[in-house]
Amino acid sequence: MTRQTELPLAVTAPTPDCDRLWTIDDVSAFLCVSVATIYQWRHRGDGPPCVRLGKHLRFDPASVRGWVASKAA
């Protein structure tokens, strides 16, 4: 069994100037990690901050960028 390491071509990172909240797919594309990885980070209490709206997770783009900056430091 081979592991897929590249994102499908149809998935593109969200534009940096958008005002909407990001979905988990948007964050996955932005960070170049799988959705499963983001769920694992969330389960461990790590990962970018998010809010639950009903059954959906939403991410503030500024918070995701801040989380990335804090991990790079």
Buried (B, 14 or more C-beta within 10 A) or exposed (E): EEEEEEBEEEEEBBEEEEEEBBBBEBBBBBBEBEEEEBBEBBEEEEBBEBEEEEEEBBBBBEBBEEBEEEEEE
